[in-house]
Amino acid sequence: MKRAPILIVDDESHVLSALRRLLRVKDFRADVTTSPKEALKWMGDYAYAVVISDYHMPEMNGIDFLIKVRSLQPHSQRLLMTGQGSEVIAGEAINKAGVSRYIKKPWDKMEILRIVQESFERHFVEIEQLRAKEADYFKQKELHEKLKKYNSDISNRNDKIFDLERNLEDSFLYSVRLLSQMVENYSKILGDHGKRTAALAAELATHFNLNGEEILQIEIAATLHEIGKIGLPEALLKKRSGDFTESEELMLKTHVEASDLLLKDTPGFEKIAAIIKHHHEHFDGSGYPFKLKTDAIPLGSRIIAVSSAYVEAVSGHSAFAHADPLSALGYIKVLL
């Protein structure tokens, strides 16, 4: 049996039929089933690009199902549907099952077509990145073998291995500097904002029960938190928050997913990408991209959100232009 690239699991047959018909509008083919267990059997023989699951199902709930999907096919794009909007469910779906989008029932037809299209594109980008990483791995492995053979023939072998390991450790920080410079080269506004936010975020992070590595990850994430804005019009970047049109707001919000796409599969940047991904969530659930609330928002993301808002206020790049520190704190309360 020839399988489709999309898999949909929902215990209600009429929902499956409706989704299948809708996806045909964009020539998307989908396998459907009311049984999560049957779906998992199919996944043993076939790789799906996009997997869509309902939350409430008799055999197992959607999060438990998508956790198993993630284990079987980690590069599939996983989407969760539910008629009950809950930040607890959303947070669990993101953290445990690696869900990329959270869809509320009843869905908007155009919105769900857009989400599926974006998920397809994200899947194939990840596959291409994986292939590139595999090719690089084998090149590095070959280089390592040559280096190992060379070192066995020289007397100072241990010194050279030590130097090599030190260079590998330095390569991560070099990548950070390179990405930071890329942001600054594109826009001095973004570069300066990232540096000032990073300095404040690193200071704030020391007041929490975090180890040195966690504080460093927050500082790096703060430095790079605007990297997804590369490519946005310069005129848009120069505008103060509060002066954007509705279409400009929508364009600006794309930078969160752009940052995540750029960093999440780069070795060493996985946790940093996750921090950046949620730094526009607000404590009351009014933020984006997932409308997370309170403790569902990662601590590092909250620290960056506060730091970024404060820097905006005191630097004049917000509705509270060149605010004094006390007024800046008031701006943060309004914004977050």
N, C-alpha and C positions, 0 to 999 in steps of 0.2 A: 504493500500500500504506500503510495506516495504521500509524504507528509507535507503540511503547510508550514510556513516560517513563523506563524503565530499560534500560540496555544492559549485557549480560554477555558477556565474552570469555574463553574457556578452551579449550585444545586438546583437552580430554577431553569428549566428547559426554554421557557419563553424568553428569558434574558439572553441565553446563548444564541437563540435564533435572531433576536433583534440586533445583537452585536455583530453577528456574522453578516447579516444583510447590510448593516451600516458600513462595515469595513470593505465590502465589495464596491462601494461607491468610489473608493480610491484603489481598486484592484488588489486589495490585500486579501490573501487567503488565510483561513484560520481553521485549525483543528479544535473541536469543542468536546467537552465531556462534563457530566455532572459529578464525576467521581475523581477526587484528588489521587486516590490510589492507582486508578487506571492511568491517569496522566503521568504519574511517576514511572510506571512501567514503560510507557511510550518514550520517556526521556532516557531510558536505558539504551535505546537504539537510535535516537534521533536528537540532534541539537536544535533547539528553538532560539530564534533571535529575540522574541518578545513573549513573555508569559504574563497573562492577566488573570488574577484570581479574586473571587469574592471573599469576604471575611467570614461571614457566618455560613458554615456548611456542616452537615451531620458527621461526616467521616473524620474531619479535622478542620480546625479553623485556618483561615487564609495565611496567617503569619507562620504557623507551624508547617504548612504546605510549602510556602516560599522559602523557608529555612532549608528544607530538603532540596528544593530546586537549586538554591544557591550552592549547596554542597555538590549536587550532580553536575550543574552547568553554571559555573561562576560568572561566565561572560554573557549570560542571558540578561536582558533588561526586564526587571520584575516590577509589575504594577499591581497595586492593591485597590479593590473596590469595596465600598461599604456604604450602607445607608445611615450609619451612625458616625457623625463627625466627633472624634475624640483625640485630643492631643496625646493621651496615653497610648492609644492604638497606633497613632502616627509615629510617635517616638520609638515604640517597640518594633514597628515594621521597618523603620530606617536602620535602627541600630542592630537588630538581630537578623533580619532577612535581607538587608541591603536593598530595600525597595527604592527605586528611583523616582517614582511618582505615586501620589495618593489621590484616588478618584472618588468623589462623593456621588452617590446615587440620589436622585435621578441625574444622569449626566447630560451635559450639553453636547449635541452631536458634533458640531464643528470643533469643539474643544478636545473631544476624545480622538477625533481623526488627527488633529494636530499633535497630540501627545504620542499617539502610536507612530506617526511619521518621525517625530524627534527621537523616539526610542529606537526605531530602526537605524537611524543615522548614527546615534550614539553607539549602538551595538557594533556596527561595521567599522567605526573609528577605533573602538577598543580592539577589535580583531586585528586590524592593520597594525596597531601599536604593539600588540602581542607578538605578531610575526616579526616586527622589527626588533623587539627585545630578544626574541629567540635567536635571530640571526646575530645580534650583537653578543649574546651569550656564547655562542659557538666560536665567534671570533676571539672573544676574551679567553675562552677556554684554551684555544690553540695557542694564543699568546702566552698564557700562563704555563703551558707545557714547555714551550721553548725557553721561557725564563727559568723554569725549574731545572731544565737540563743544563743551561748555561751556568747557573749558580753552583751546580754540583762540580764544575770544573775549576772553580776559582777558590782561593783560600779565604777570602773575606765574605763567604756566603751569608753568614748570619747578619752582618752589617747591611748587606744589600737587601735582604728580606725585610729587615726593620724599616729601611728607607721606603721600600715599596708599600708596606702597610700604612706608613705615615702619610704617603701620598694619596692612598685610597681614602683615608679618613678626611684629608683636606679637600678631596674632590667634591664632597657634599657642600661644604661651605663655599667652595668656588662656584658651584651651581647656584647657590643662593645669591651670591654677589652678581653673577651673570644675569639672573632673572630680575634682580633689583635694578641693575643698570639698564636693562631692556625697558622697564617701566619708566625710568627717569628719562631715557633717550626719547621715548614717545611723548612724554608730557612731564615737564618740570613740576607742574601742579600735583600730579599723581605721585611723583617721586618724593617730593617734599612731604606731602601728606602721609605717605607710607612710613617714612623715617621718623617723623614726629609721633605718629600713632604707635610705632614699635617701641620707642623709648618710654612712652607713658604706660603702654600695656605691660612691658617687662617689669616696670616698677610696681604696678598694681598687682601683678601675678605673685610677687614676693610676699604679699600679705595673705596668701592662701596656702593651704597645706599641700604644696606642689614641690616635686623634686626639680633638680637643675635641668634635666632633659625636658620636662614638661614646660618649664618656663621658657627655655630656648625655643621650643616648638611654637609657643604663643607669640614670642617676639618675631620669629621668622614669618609666621602667618600674618602678623600685623604689617610687616614690611611689604608683603606681597598681596595684601587683601584687595588691592585695586587692579591686579594684573589683568583681570577679565575685561577691563575698560579699554585695553589696547584695541584700536580699530574704531572706537567711537569718535564722532566728529569733535574737533577741538573746541568749537563753539559751545557744544554741550558740556564739555568738561569744565569750561570757564564759568558756567552758570552757578549761581548760589542755590543751595537746596531751598525749595519753596517757590522757585521761579520757573519750574519745568511745566511744559504743557502735558496733557494726558499721554500723547503719543511719545513724548520724550521720556516720561516716566517709565513707560513700557519698554522702551529701548534700553534705558539705563538698567532696568532690572535683569536684563539678559546677562549682565557681567558676572553674576554669581555662578550660573551654570557654565559660562565660558571659563571661569577660573578653575572650577572643579574638573572640567574636561581636560584642561591643560596640565593639571598637577597630579590628579589622583592616581595615575598609572606610572608616574615618574618615581623610580626607586628612592625611598627615603622621605618622600613628600606625602605619603598616604594620609597620615594623621593631620598634617598641616592643611591638606586640601579639605578635610572634613571640618576643621575649625573655620576656614574661610567660607565654606559652603553655607554656614548658618549664622554669619555675623550680621545679617539683616533681619533676623527673627526678633520680635519684640516680646517683652515679658507678658503682655496681655493677649498675645496671639495674633496681633494685627500685622506682623511682619511678613517676610517672604524668604525662601520659596515654599515652605511647608506650613506656615502659620503655627509654628511650635510655640508652646507657652512655658513659662517658669522653668522648672528644672529639666524639662525635656530639651532645652537649649544647652548645648555643651558649654562648660564654664569658660573655656578659652574664647569661644565665640562671643559670650557676653562681655568678657573683658575687652575684646577688640571693639565691640559695638559702643561701649561707654567711652573708650579712649578716642575712637574716631570722631564721635559726636563732640567731645570736648575740644579736640584739635580744630574741628570745623568752626566751632563757636568762637574760639579765641583768635583764629586766624582770619576771620572775616569771610569765610567761604560757606556761610550759612545765613539763615534768616536773622540770626543774632550776630550781625557783623561786629568783629573786634570787641566781643563781650569781655567784661572783667570775669575773673574766675567764679565769683558767686553767681553772676548772671548765666555763665556757661553751664553751671550745674542745673540751673532752672531749665535751660534749653534741653539738657539731657533728659530730665524728667518728662518734659512735653513730648520729646521724640520717641523715647523708649518706654 
